[in-house]
Amino acid sequence: MAISLYDLSVASYLQTLGGVIGVLEKGLAHCTANGIDPNEIVEARLTSDMLPFRFQVQSVAHHSAGAIEGVKAGVFSPPSGPDLDYRGLQKLVSDAREALGKLTQAEVNALEGRDVTFQLRDFKLPFTAEGFLMSFSLPNFYFHAATTYDILRMKGVKLGKRDYMGQMRMKS
């Protein structure tokens, strides 16, 4: 059996989004248990030249559900939108997971071969749908998901590798 575009993208997004939802929940529980305002984490950075936690979480949603929408539209640009608080970021990730959960395999697989352009102002990178998802979107998605996890760890949230991984797709 050949592996499909849906399996490579949406199924992978869903798994890791589940993990990110879990680490965000543990982050909120840590803040509550320790009398920390969770919004203090929103602007936290691993280092001064890196974008904050808020951007990392927004990028997780943008490089998953937003990537599929970009493929459908034929153009994908960096994330933009309002600065969200911690709970708003949680909702953003949950909404991305919900949107992806509504996609059918046939709908996603039909996107194969489509032209997609990454565009940042006048700068453009041309891709096919599968090239964009596999070589641009998924690497960015995993980077921002791992950075979200890392910032929460840096802030003292008790997390392990299993929290990051989400629900694995095991043989039934």
KEKE-3310 file (N, C-alpha, C; in steps of 0.2 Angstrom, whole numbers, plus 5000, padded with zeros to 4 digits):
npx = (5004:5003:5009:4999:4996:4988:4990:5004:5004:4991:4988:4999:5000:4989:4992:5004:4998:4989:4998:5004:4992:4991:5003:5001:4990:4996:5005:4997:4991:5003:5006:4994:4995:5007:5004:5007:5005:4999:5000:5012:5021:5018:5026:5038:5055:5067:5079:5086:5086:5076:5059:5045:5036:5022:5022:5028:5018:5007:5012:5013:4999:4997:5006:5000:4984:4983:4992:4987:4976:4982:4988:4976:4972:4983:4993:5004:5008:5018:5012:5000:4990:4980:4988:4988:4982:4987:4976:4969:4979:4979:4966:4967:4976:4968:4957:4963:4966:4954:4949:4957:4953:4941:4944:4944:4952:4951:4949:4961:4971:4968:4974:4987:5000:4996:5000:5009:5013:5025:5024:5032:5030:5038:5045:5046:5043:5041:5032:5026:5011:5014:5028:5029:5022:5029:5043:5043:5032:5029:5043:5044:5032:5035:5047:5042:5033:5041:5049:5039:5036:5049:5051:5041:5046:5058:5052:5049:5039:5033:5037:5038:5046:5036:5025:5026:5025:5011:4997:5001:5001:4997:4998:4983)
npy = (4994:5011:5026:5040:5058:5063:5055:5058:5071:5077:5067:5067:5080:5080:5071:5077:5090:5085:5082:5095:5102:5095:5098:5112:5112:5106:5116:5126:5120:5119:5133:5137:5129:5134:5148:5156:5168:5163:5171:5177:5168:5169:5179:5174:5168:5157:5162:5179:5182:5175:5172:5174:5163:5165:5167:5155:5145:5150:5148:5134:5131:5138:5132:5120:5117:5130:5128:5118:5125:5135:5128:5124:5137:5141:5149:5153:5162:5170:5168:5179:5190:5193:5197:5185:5179:5167:5157:5160:5156:5142:5139:5142:5132:5121:5124:5123:5109:5104:5109:5102:5089:5088:5086:5076:5061:5059:5072:5079:5071:5074:5086:5085:5088:5101:5119:5129:5143:5150:5166:5181:5197:5203:5192:5176:5158:5145:5130:5112:5105:5094:5095:5107:5104:5094:5098:5111:5115:5105:5103:5116:5116:5105:5111:5123:5117:5109:5120:5126:5117:5116:5129:5129:5119:5125:5135:5127:5118:5102:5090:5077:5067:5059:5067:5077:5069:5065:5056:5040:5032:5017:4999:4990)
npz = (5000:4996:5003:5007:5003:5013:5024:5026:5029:5036:5045:5052:5057:5065:5076:5082:5085:5095:5105:5107:5112:5124:5131:5132:5141:5152:5155:5159:5170:5178:5180:5187:5198:5204:5206:5196:5183:5168:5157:5158:5152:5138:5131:5133:5129:5121:5119:5116:5102:5097:5092:5102:5114:5111:5096:5093:5096:5088:5076:5075:5073:5061:5052:5051:5050:5043:5033:5025:5021:5014:5003:4997:4993:4985:4989:5002:5016:5029:5047:5053:5064:5078:5094:5105:5121:5134:5135:5123:5114:5117:5112:5099:5094:5097:5088:5076:5076:5076:5064:5055:5058:5051:5038:5024:5018:5004:5000:5004:4997:4984:4982:4978:4968:4965:4962:4973:4981:4992:5000:5004:5006:4992:4990:4984:4984:4974:4974:4973:4979:4987:4989:4996:5008:5013:5013:5018:5026:5035:5042:5048:5056:5065:5071:5077:5086:5094:5100:5107:5117:5122:5128:5138:5146:5150:5158:5169:5168:5170:5159:5147:5134:5129:5131:5121:5109:5107:5102:5096:5081:5081:5077:5074)
capx = (5000:5007:5007:4996:4997:4984:4994:5010:5003:4986:4988:5005:4998:4984:4996:5008:4993:4987:5003:5004:4987:4993:5008:4998:4986:5001:5008:4992:4991:5009:5005:4989:4998:5012:5003:5010:5000:5001:5002:5019:5024:5016:5031:5045:5059:5073:5085:5084:5085:5071:5053:5042:5031:5016:5023:5029:5011:5003:5015:5010:4992:4998:5009:4996:4978:4985:4996:4982:4972:4987:4988:4970:4972:4988:4998:5005:5012:5019:5006:4998:4984:4981:4992:4983:4984:4988:4970:4968:4983:4976:4960:4970:4978:4962:4953:4967:4965:4947:4948:4960:4949:4935:4946:4943:4958:4951:4950:4968:4975:4966:4978:4993:5002:4994:5005:5008:5018:5026:5025:5033:5030:5039:5049:5041:5046:5036:5031:5020:5008:5018:5034:5027:5020:5035:5049:5043:5027:5030:5048:5042:5028:5039:5051:5038:5030:5047:5051:5034:5038:5056:5049:5037:5051:5062:5048:5048:5033:5036:5035:5043:5046:5029:5020:5027:5023:5004:4994:5004:4996:5000:4995:4977)
capy = (5000:5017:5031:5046:5064:5064:5051:5061:5078:5078:5062:5069:5086:5078:5068:5082:5095:5082:5083:5102:5103:5092:5102:5118:5110:5105:5122:5130:5117:5121:5140:5137:5126:5138:5155:5160:5171:5160:5176:5178:5163:5171:5182:5170:5166:5153:5167:5185:5183:5170:5174:5172:5158:5166:5166:5148:5142:5153:5145:5127:5131:5141:5127:5114:5119:5135:5125:5115:5131:5138:5123:5125:5143:5141:5154:5153:5168:5169:5170:5186:5190:5197:5194:5181:5177:5159:5153:5161:5151:5135:5139:5142:5125:5116:5125:5120:5102:5103:5110:5096:5083:5088:5085:5069:5059:5061:5080:5081:5068:5078:5092:5083:5091:5108:5124:5133:5148:5154:5173:5185:5203:5202:5186:5170:5152:5140:5123:5108:5104:5089:5098:5112:5101:5089:5101:5117:5116:5100:5105:5122:5114:5102:5116:5127:5113:5108:5126:5127:5112:5118:5135:5127:5115:5131:5138:5123:5113:5095:5087:5072:5066:5056:5072:5080:5064:5064:5049:5037:5028:5010:4994:4988)
capz = (5000:4995:5008:5004:5005:5019:5029:5027:5032:5041:5051:5057:5061:5071:5081:5086:5088:5101:5110:5109:5116:5131:5134:5134:5147:5158:5156:5162:5177:5182:5182:5192:5205:5207:5207:5190:5178:5162:5151:5158:5147:5131:5128:5135:5123:5123:5118:5114:5095:5094:5093:5109:5114:5107:5089:5092:5096:5082:5070:5075:5070:5055:5048:5050:5047:5039:5027:5021:5018:5009:4998:4993:4990:4980:4992:5009:5019:5037:5051:5056:5068:5085:5100:5110:5128:5134:5133:5116:5110:5117:5108:5092:5093:5097:5082:5070:5076:5074:5056:5051:5059:5047:5031:5022:5014:4997:4999:5004:4992:4978:4982:4975:4961:4964:4963:4979:4982:4998:4998:5010:5003:4985:4989:4982:4983:4971:4976:4972:4986:4991:4990:5001:5014:5015:5014:5021:5031:5041:5046:5052:5061:5070:5074:5082:5091:5099:5103:5112:5122:5126:5132:5144:5150:5153:5163:5174:5167:5170:5153:5145:5127:5128:5131:5115:5104:5106:5101:5091:5076:5082:5073:5078)
cpx = (5004:5004:5004:4998:4994:4988:5000:5009:4998:4986:4994:5004:4994:4988:5000:5003:4991:4992:5004:4998:4988:4998:5006:4994:4991:5004:5003:4991:4997:5008:5000:4992:5003:5011:5006:5005:5003:5003:5009:5023:5023:5022:5038:5048:5065:5079:5083:5082:5080:5064:5049:5037:5025:5017:5024:5022:5007:5006:5014:5004:4993:5001:5006:4989:4979:4988:4991:4978:4976:4987:4982:4969:4978:4994:4998:5009:5013:5013:5006:4992:4985:4986:4987:4986:4985:4982:4968:4973:4981:4970:4962:4972:4972:4958:4957:4966:4958:4946:4951:4956:4943:4937:4945:4950:4957:4952:4957:4972:4974:4971:4985:4994:5000:5000:5003:5014:5019:5028:5026:5035:5032:5043:5044:5045:5040:5037:5026:5017:5012:5025:5034:5026:5026:5041:5049:5038:5028:5037:5047:5037:5031:5044:5048:5035:5035:5049:5045:5035:5044:5055:5046:5042:5056:5059:5046:5042:5036:5033:5040:5042:5039:5024:5020:5024:5016:5002:4997:4999:4999:4995:4989:4977)
cpy = (5006:5022:5037:5052:5066:5061:5055:5068:5078:5074:5064:5075:5084:5075:5073:5088:5092:5083:5090:5104:5101:5096:5109:5117:5109:5111:5126:5127:5119:5129:5141:5135:5130:5146:5159:5162:5167:5165:5178:5174:5166:5175:5179:5168:5162:5157:5173:5186:5178:5173:5171:5166:5159:5165:5158:5144:5144:5149:5137:5127:5133:5136:5120:5115:5125:5133:5122:5120:5134:5134:5124:5131:5145:5146:5153:5158:5167:5171:5177:5185:5193:5193:5191:5180:5169:5155:5154:5157:5144:5134:5138:5135:5120:5117:5122:5112:5100:5103:5104:5090:5082:5086:5077:5067:5060:5068:5082:5078:5071:5084:5091:5086:5098:5113:5127:5137:5151:5161:5177:5192:5201:5195:5180:5164:5147:5133:5119:5107:5099:5091:5103:5109:5097:5093:5108:5117:5111:5101:5111:5120:5110:5106:5120:5123:5111:5114:5128:5123:5114:5125:5133:5123:5120:5134:5134:5118:5106:5091:5082:5071:5064:5062:5076:5075:5064:5057:5046:5033:5020:5005:4991:4981)
cpz = (5000:5001:5005:5007:5012:5025:5031:5031:5037:5047:5055:5060:5067:5077:5085:5089:5095:5107:5112:5114:5124:5134:5136:5140:5153:5160:5160:5169:5181:5184:5187:5199:5208:5207:5202:5185:5171:5156:5152:5153:5140:5128:5130:5128:5125:5123:5115:5107:5092:5096:5099:5108:5110:5099:5088:5091:5090:5076:5070:5072:5063:5050:5048:5046:5042:5033:5022:5017:5012:5003:4993:4990:4984:4983:4999:5011:5026:5041:5053:5060:5074:5090:5104:5116:5128:5132:5126:5112:5111:5113:5100:5090:5092:5090:5076:5070:5074:5067:5052:5052:5054:5040:5030:5018:5007:4996:4999:4999:4985:4977:4979:4969:4960:4965:4969:4980:4989:4997:5004:5006:4995:4984:4988:4981:4980:4973:4973:4979:4990:4993:4996:5008:5017:5017:5017:5027:5037:5045:5050:5057:5067:5074:5079:5087:5096:5103:5108:5118:5126:5130:5138:5148:5153:5158:5169:5174:5167:5164:5151:5137:5125:5127:5124:5109:5102:5105:5095:5087:5076:5078:5077:5078)
residu = (MET:ALA:ILE:SER:LEU:TYR:ASP:LEU:SER:VAL:ALA:SER:TYR:LEU:GLN:THR:LEU:GLY:GLY:VAL:ILE:GLY:VAL:LEU:GLU:LYS:GLY:LEU:ALA:HIS:CYS:THR:ALA:ASN:GLY:ILE:ASP:PRO:ASN:GLU:ILE:VAL:GLU:ALA:ARG:LEU:THR:SER:ASP:MET:LEU:PRO:PHE:ARG:PHE:GLN:VAL:GLN:SER:VAL:ALA:HIS:HIS:SER:ALA:GLY:ALA:ILE:GLU:GLY:VAL:LYS:ALA:GLY:VAL:PHE:SER:PRO:PRO:SER:GLY:PRO:ASP:LEU:ASP:TYR:ARG:GLY:LEU:GLN:LYS:LEU:VAL:SER:ASP:ALA:ARG:GLU:ALA:LEU:GLY:LYS:LEU:THR:GLN:ALA:GLU:VAL:ASN:ALA:LEU:GLU:GLY:ARG:ASP:VAL:THR:PHE:GLN:LEU:ARG:ASP:PHE:LYS:LEU:PRO:PHE:THR:ALA:GLU:GLY:PHE:LEU:MET:SER:PHE:SER:LEU:PRO:ASN:PHE:TYR:PHE:HIS:ALA:ALA:THR:THR:TYR:ASP:ILE:LEU:ARG:MET:LYS:GLY:VAL:LYS:LEU:GLY:LYS:ARG:ASP:TYR:MET:GLY:GLN:MET:ARG:MET:LYS:SER)
# end
